[in-house]
Amino acid sequence: MNEGVAIPAQVRWLSNLSIIREREQRGEIKASSVVFILTGKKVAQRLVNKGEIAAGVLYQLEPYTNAGTDSLCKFRCGWGHIRSKCSHHQQKCGYCAGTHQLSEHRCNVVRCASKQGAVYSLMQERCLNCKGNHNALSGNCAKKIKAITMA
């Protein structure tokens, strides 16, 4: 299963190894994340699709995506995480805070002729992050300003 896999850099943990071991001994964790740096997208995709065997155990792998305080979740339009790490189960519109994707936003004002997914409408914008009268991507959002400043 590991055929064709070349790891060009030393495997590393996402946290300090001594801290991981202490937490394991206290029973706080049973596993930890490990980072493999691979050469080639084909090998990486194959590992994600099929998994990797280590110490006789098949592990499911996922691509590592670095997400900081200035990362925007496309599912929830919230700052500080990305979709693959989102803990919410209901998506939100970044324009009106409704329970639909921004790409599916449709103005609910009868005389509005805006097309689905349009970022203009007669509806009041509402930021789901700070509850302000602007959309979630607005430069006026205090949460966005804080997220970018902290990055």
N, C-alpha and C positions, 0 to 999 in steps of 0.2 A: 504493500500500500504506500510505502514511503519512497517508492522509486521515483527518481528524477528530482527529489527535494534536496536542494542545497541551501544551507543556512549560512549566509555570508558574514553574519555578526553573532556575537555571543548572545544566547538566550537570556532575557532579563525579566524580572518580575515588575509589576506596576507599583509595588510598594517595597519598602525596605525588608529584606529577607528575614532579619532577626525579629522585626516586629510581627511579620507573618507567623513565624514559628511560635512566638510568645502567645499570640492570639489563638493559634491552633491548640496549644497546650492548655489554655484556659477554657477551651471548648467553644470559643466565640465563632470560629469559622471551621469549615471542613475542606475548603478548596480555596484556590487563589488564581488570579489571572496571570498568564505568562505571555510575553510578547516574542514572536518569531519575526525576524525581518527576512523576507524572501525576495529572490530575484525573479522577476517575470510574473505577469498577470495571469498567465495560463496556469502556472503551478499554484499560485495563491487561490484562484477560483476553484481549481480541482480540490484543494484542501478544504475550502469552505463547503463545497458540495458533498464531499465524501467523508470528511473528518480526518483525523490523524491518530495513529496508534502510538502510544507512549507507555512503556512498562506493561505491555500486554493489554492495555485498555484503549478502546476506541473513544476518542473525544470529538465532540462537535466543535467546530471553530467558527469564528465570525471575524470580519475585518475590523481592525481597530480604527476608530475615527476619533481624532482629538477634538474634544468639545470644551470650550471655555465659557466664561461668564458672558461673552459676547456672541455665543452661538444661539441661533433662533430655531426652535422646533417648528417644522413645517406642518405638523399635525395639530398642534395646540396654539401655535404662534406665541409661545412663551420663551422667555430668555433664559439662558444658562444650561440648556441641554439640547440634544438633537432627537429626531424621531425615534431612532433605534433604542434610545434610553428613556423615552417618555413613559411615565407611569400612569398617565391619564388614559381613560378608555373612550372618551368622547371628544371628537375633534371640534375645533372652534374656528370661526372665520376671523381673520385678522382685520377685517374691515368693520364688521358690525357686532362681533362677539357672538354671533349666532351659532347654532350647532350644525354647521356645514363647513366644507373647505372653502378657502378664499376663492379658489377657481370656480366654485359653484355658487358664489354670492349672486343674489338676484334681489333687486330692489322690490320691496313689498308695497311701495306707494303706487296706487293704481295708474296714475297718469305718467309715470316714469317709463321712458322707452329704452333704458339702459339694457344692454345685453348681459346674459349670464356671464359671470366672471369679471364684469367691468368694475373698476375701482371707483367709479363715479356713480352717484345716485342721489335721490332726494331724501334718502334715509339719513338719520343722524349717525355719524361715525361713533364707535364706542371701543375704547381700548380695553381688552380683557385683562391686561396686566396691571394697569393703574386706575382703571375705571374712568379715565379722562374722555373728553369729547374729541377724540382723534383716533385714527386707526393704530393697530399694534406696531406698525413699522414707522410711525411718525417720529421725526426728530424732536418733537415736543414731549415725547413720553419720558417721564422721570425714570422709569425702570430701564428703558433703553439707554438713556444717558448714563445711568449708574453702571449698567452691564458693560458698556463700551469703555467707560473710565476705569473699571476694575480690570479689564483685559490686559 
